[in-house]
Amino acid sequence: MRRSSTTLWLLAPLLLAACATPRLPATPTEAAPERWQATLPHGGDATTLAGWWQRFDDPLVPALIADAQAGNPTLAQSLARLAQARAVVRESASQRWPRLDATAQAQRGASASGNFAAATQGSIGVDAQWEVDLFGATRAQIAAVQARSEQAALGWHAARVSLAADVAGNYVALRACEAQQQVADQDSASQQQTAELTREKVRVGFEAPASGALADGAAADAAN
């Protein structure tokens, strides 16, 4: 009985620590919607969304987006965060395994006791250290840094897609302005031709002078 009581007293702190150790949180799972509310050009596929601008009907758009991504400081900052987070993941994962530290020293000299003959002395040392993950602290730390790494990756992808959308939106707006300018040029040329014909009719007496003034006013409006 004494031996059993002593064993229980020795195991009691370990049992209490095991009970107090928090469990790893379960991975959240969210149900995907049954269908998309709107038709998306990428079909709702995240892999396809990552390079949607590659299929744009203009080869200049991917080139402009590539230039923007190459020199954008926000995107570079997001990429640096991602690299840092992945380095922390590798560092945390290495704590699962034993760590070895090796040292080597060499010394050469002469002393009176050795008749001043040159001698070399060397030493090598190896130190091994391994912390057993008894209560799951290392696993919890690795899960936390892995989650932060995934968050950094999502942040980089979000910045990349957002920048591409801004560049593509500005490019489409530019093309729309150029199309409007082309329509305005065609309208101005048409109004100018109409004004010339009307002035000719006024000259030969087929139109009243007021009609010629109205045609000139319409041509001036179109030119503006």
C-alpha positions as CSV (number, residue, x, y, z in Angstrom):
1,M,0.0,0.0,0.0
2,R,2.8,2.4,0.8
3,R,4.5,1.7,-2.5
4,S,1.2,2.3,-4.4
5,S,0.6,5.5,-2.5
6,T,4.1,6.8,-3.3
7,T,3.6,6.0,-7.0
8,L,0.3,7.8,-7.1
9,W,1.8,10.9,-5.5
10,L,4.6,10.9,-8.0
11,L,2.3,10.6,-11.0
12,A,-0.2,13.1,-9.7
13,P,1.6,16.3,-11.1
14,L,2.0,14.6,-14.5
15,L,-1.7,13.7,-14.6
16,L,-2.7,17.2,-13.5
17,A,-0.5,18.8,-16.1
18,A,-1.9,16.5,-18.8
19,C,-5.5,17.5,-17.9
20,A,-4.5,21.2,-17.9
21,T,-2.9,21.1,-21.3
22,P,-5.3,22.8,-23.8
23,R,-6.2,20.7,-26.9
24,L,-5.5,21.9,-30.4
25,P,-8.5,23.7,-31.9
26,A,-10.3,21.8,-34.5
27,T,-9.8,23.0,-38.1
28,P,-12.9,25.1,-39.0
29,T,-15.0,23.8,-41.9
30,E,-17.4,26.0,-43.7
31,A,-20.0,24.6,-46.1
32,A,-19.6,25.8,-49.7
33,P,-22.6,27.5,-51.3
34,E,-24.7,25.2,-53.5
35,R,-24.3,27.6,-56.5
36,W,-22.7,30.9,-57.3
37,Q,-25.0,33.9,-57.2
38,A,-23.4,35.4,-60.3
39,T,-21.5,34.0,-63.2
40,L,-17.8,34.4,-62.8
41,P,-15.3,34.4,-65.7
42,H,-13.1,32.0,-63.8
43,G,-16.0,29.6,-62.8
44,G,-15.3,30.0,-59.1
45,D,-12.0,28.1,-59.3
46,A,-9.3,29.8,-57.1
47,T,-6.5,28.2,-59.2
48,T,-8.0,29.7,-62.4
49,L,-8.6,33.0,-60.7
50,A,-4.9,33.4,-59.9
51,G,-4.1,34.1,-63.5
52,W,-7.3,35.2,-65.0
53,W,-5.7,38.1,-66.8
54,Q,-3.6,35.7,-68.9
55,R,-6.8,35.0,-70.9
56,F,-7.7,38.6,-71.5
57,D,-8.4,39.5,-75.1
58,D,-5.3,41.7,-75.3
59,P,-1.7,40.7,-75.0
60,L,-0.8,44.1,-73.5
61,V,-2.8,43.5,-70.3
62,P,-0.6,40.6,-69.0
63,A,2.5,42.7,-69.8
64,L,1.2,45.7,-67.9
65,I,0.2,43.7,-64.9
66,A,3.6,42.0,-64.8
67,D,5.3,45.3,-64.9
68,A,3.0,46.6,-62.1
69,Q,3.7,43.5,-59.9
70,A,7.4,43.7,-60.4
71,G,7.6,47.3,-59.1
72,N,4.8,47.5,-56.6
73,P,6.0,48.0,-52.9
74,T,2.8,46.6,-51.4
75,L,3.1,43.4,-53.2
76,A,6.8,43.2,-52.3
77,Q,6.0,43.7,-48.7
78,S,3.4,40.9,-48.8
79,L,5.9,38.6,-50.4
80,A,8.4,39.4,-47.7
81,R,5.9,38.6,-45.0
82,L,5.2,35.3,-46.7
83,A,8.9,34.4,-46.9
84,Q,9.3,35.3,-43.2
85,A,6.3,33.2,-42.2
86,R,7.5,30.2,-44.1
87,A,10.9,30.5,-42.4
88,V,9.3,30.6,-39.0
89,V,7.4,27.4,-39.9
90,R,10.6,25.6,-40.8
91,E,12.2,26.8,-37.6
92,S,9.3,25.6,-35.5
93,A,9.1,22.3,-37.3
94,S,12.8,21.6,-36.6
95,Q,12.1,21.6,-32.8
96,R,10.5,18.2,-33.2
97,W,13.9,16.6,-33.8
98,P,17.1,16.4,-31.7
99,R,19.5,19.3,-32.1
100,L,23.2,18.8,-32.4
101,D,25.8,21.4,-31.7
102,A,29.4,20.6,-32.8
103,T,32.5,22.6,-31.8
104,A,36.1,22.2,-33.0
105,Q,39.2,24.0,-31.7
106,A,42.9,23.8,-32.7
107,Q,45.9,25.4,-31.1
108,R,49.6,25.4,-32.1
109,G,52.4,26.6,-29.9
110,A,55.7,25.9,-28.1
111,S,56.6,25.8,-24.5
112,A,59.8,25.5,-22.4
113,S,58.8,22.1,-21.0
114,G,58.8,20.7,-24.5
115,N,62.2,22.2,-25.5
116,F,60.3,24.8,-27.5
117,A,59.2,22.2,-30.1
118,A,56.1,23.2,-32.0
119,A,53.0,21.2,-31.0
120,T,49.4,21.2,-32.1
121,Q,46.5,20.5,-29.8
122,G,43.0,20.0,-31.0
123,S,39.6,19.2,-29.5
124,I,36.2,18.3,-30.9
125,G,32.9,18.5,-28.9
126,V,29.4,17.4,-29.8
127,D,26.3,18.4,-27.8
128,A,22.9,16.8,-28.4
129,Q,19.6,18.2,-27.1
130,W,16.1,16.9,-27.5
131,E,13.0,18.1,-25.8
132,V,10.2,15.5,-25.9
133,D,6.8,17.1,-26.8
134,L,5.0,15.4,-24.0
135,F,2.0,17.8,-23.6
136,G,1.7,19.0,-27.2
137,A,3.2,22.5,-26.8
138,T,5.4,22.1,-29.9
139,R,2.6,20.8,-32.0
140,A,0.4,23.7,-30.9
141,Q,3.2,26.2,-31.8
142,I,3.7,24.6,-35.2
143,A,0.0,24.7,-35.9
144,A,-0.1,28.4,-35.0
145,V,2.9,29.4,-37.2
146,Q,1.5,27.2,-40.0
147,A,-1.8,29.1,-39.8
148,R,0.0,32.5,-39.9
149,S,2.0,31.3,-42.9
150,E,-1.2,30.4,-44.7
151,Q,-2.7,33.8,-43.8
152,A,0.4,35.5,-45.2
153,A,0.1,33.4,-48.4
154,L,-3.6,34.5,-48.8
155,G,-2.6,38.1,-48.1
156,W,0.0,37.9,-50.9
157,H,-2.5,36.4,-53.4
158,A,-5.1,39.0,-52.4
159,A,-2.7,41.8,-53.0
160,R,-1.6,40.2,-56.3
161,V,-5.2,39.8,-57.6
162,S,-6.2,43.2,-56.4
163,L,-3.3,44.9,-58.1
164,A,-4.1,43.0,-61.3
165,A,-7.7,44.1,-61.1
166,D,-6.7,47.7,-60.7
167,V,-4.4,47.6,-63.7
168,A,-7.0,45.8,-65.9
169,G,-9.7,48.2,-64.8
170,N,-7.7,51.2,-65.7
171,Y,-6.7,49.7,-69.0
172,V,-10.3,48.9,-69.9
173,A,-11.3,52.5,-68.9
174,L,-8.5,53.8,-71.2
175,R,-9.8,51.7,-74.1
176,A,-13.3,52.9,-73.4
177,C,-12.2,56.5,-73.5
178,E,-10.3,55.9,-76.8
179,A,-13.5,54.3,-78.2
180,Q,-15.5,57.4,-77.1
181,Q,-13.0,59.7,-78.6
182,Q,-13.2,57.8,-81.9
183,V,-16.9,58.1,-82.0
184,A,-16.6,61.8,-81.2
185,D,-14.1,62.3,-84.0
186,Q,-16.5,60.5,-86.4
187,D,-19.4,62.6,-85.3
188,S,-17.4,65.8,-85.6
189,A,-16.3,64.9,-89.2
190,S,-19.9,64.1,-90.1
191,Q,-21.2,67.4,-88.7
192,Q,-18.5,69.3,-90.5
193,Q,-19.4,67.7,-93.8
194,T,-23.1,68.5,-93.1
195,A,-22.2,72.1,-92.4
196,E,-20.2,72.4,-95.6
197,L,-23.1,71.0,-97.7
198,T,-25.5,73.3,-95.9
199,R,-23.4,76.3,-96.6
200,E,-23.2,75.3,-100.3
201,K,-27.0,75.1,-100.3
202,V,-27.3,78.5,-98.7
203,R,-24.9,79.9,-101.4
204,V,-27.0,78.7,-104.3
205,G,-30.2,79.6,-102.6
206,F,-31.6,76.2,-101.7
207,E,-31.4,76.8,-97.9
208,A,-32.0,79.8,-95.7
209,P,-29.0,81.5,-94.0
210,A,-30.4,80.5,-90.6
211,S,-30.0,76.8,-91.6
212,G,-26.4,77.4,-92.4
213,A,-25.8,79.1,-89.0
214,L,-27.5,76.1,-87.3
215,A,-25.3,73.6,-89.2
216,D,-22.1,75.6,-88.2
217,G,-23.2,75.6,-84.6
218,A,-23.8,71.8,-84.6
219,A,-20.3,71.3,-86.2
220,A,-18.7,73.5,-83.5
221,D,-20.5,71.5,-80.8
222,A,-19.3,68.2,-82.2
223,A,-15.7,69.5,-82.4
224,N,-15.9,70.6,-78.8
